[in-house]
Amino acid sequence: MQAIKNPCFLSVASCWEMAIKIGIGKLRLPAVIEKFVPDQLAANGIELLPINFLDAAGVANLDRHHGDPFDRLIISQALRNDLVIASADRVFAKYGVKRVW
């Protein structure tokens, strides 16, 4: 019996947050982000999840349980696309988002 593979996504919001943290010295990667992220996506079968207008606009309808703008955008994307978030942050559950970790 063959295992069913669920698609995995990395939000562009996470890439944006990584780039900011690299720029301020809070994150170091083993290669430049322009190489590291695409290489890791390809090696792990992960798709890049773009940010669209409705993802961004959906943030306006979220309660203020979470103050991090990147996480709020990821929550909006998860709700709109019925995605499960891989995160240790328990605040995601307050939005009704499915979470593993």
C-alpha positions in Angstrom: 0.0 0.0 0.0 1.4 3.4 -1.0 1.4 6.3 1.5 -0.7 9.3 0.7 1.4 12.4 0.5 0.1 15.7 1.7 1.4 18.8 0.1 3.6 21.1 2.2 3.9 24.8 1.8 6.2 27.6 2.9 4.5 31.0 3.0 6.3 33.9 1.4 5.5 35.6 4.7 8.0 33.2 6.4 10.6 34.0 3.8 10.0 37.7 4.3 10.4 37.3 8.1 13.6 35.3 7.6 15.1 38.0 5.3 14.3 40.7 7.9 15.9 38.6 10.7 19.0 38.0 8.5 19.3 41.7 7.8 19.2 42.6 11.6 21.6 39.8 12.5 19.1 37.5 14.3 19.2 34.7 11.8 22.2 33.0 10.1 21.8 30.5 7.3 24.5 28.2 5.9 24.1 29.9 2.5 22.5 33.1 1.2 18.8 33.1 1.5 18.3 33.3 -2.3 20.0 30.0 -2.6 19.2 28.3 0.7 15.4 28.6 0.6 14.9 27.4 -3.0 17.4 24.5 -2.4 15.5 23.4 0.8 12.1 23.7 -0.9 13.3 21.4 -3.8 15.1 19.0 -1.5 12.1 18.6 0.8 9.3 18.7 -1.8 7.9 21.9 -0.3 5.9 24.4 -2.4 6.2 28.2 -2.0 2.8 29.7 -1.0 2.5 33.2 -2.5 0.7 36.0 -0.7 -2.3 37.4 -2.5 -4.7 40.3 -1.9 -7.3 38.2 -0.1 -4.7 36.7 2.2 -3.6 40.2 3.2 -7.1 41.5 3.5 -8.2 38.6 5.6 -5.9 39.8 8.4 -8.4 42.7 9.0 -11.0 40.2 10.1 -8.8 38.4 12.6 -9.3 38.9 16.4 -6.2 40.4 18.1 -5.1 37.1 19.8 -1.8 37.3 18.0 0.3 40.5 17.5 2.9 39.2 15.1 2.1 40.5 11.6 3.7 37.6 9.9 1.9 35.0 12.0 -1.4 36.8 11.4 -0.8 36.7 7.6 0.0 32.9 7.9 -3.2 32.4 9.9 -5.2 34.2 7.2 -3.6 32.0 4.5 -4.3 28.8 6.6 -7.9 29.7 7.1 -8.5 30.7 3.5 -6.8 27.6 2.1 -7.8 25.1 4.8 -4.1 24.4 5.6 -2.6 22.9 8.8 0.2 25.0 10.3 3.3 23.4 11.7 4.1 25.6 14.7 4.7 25.3 18.5 2.7 28.5 19.0 -0.5 27.6 20.7 -2.1 31.0 20.0 -2.9 29.7 16.5 -5.6 27.5 18.0 -7.6 30.6 19.1 -8.3 31.2 15.4 -9.6 27.7 14.7 -6.5 26.9 12.7 -5.4 23.3 12.6 -1.8 23.0 14.1 0.8 20.3 14.5 4.0 20.3 16.5 
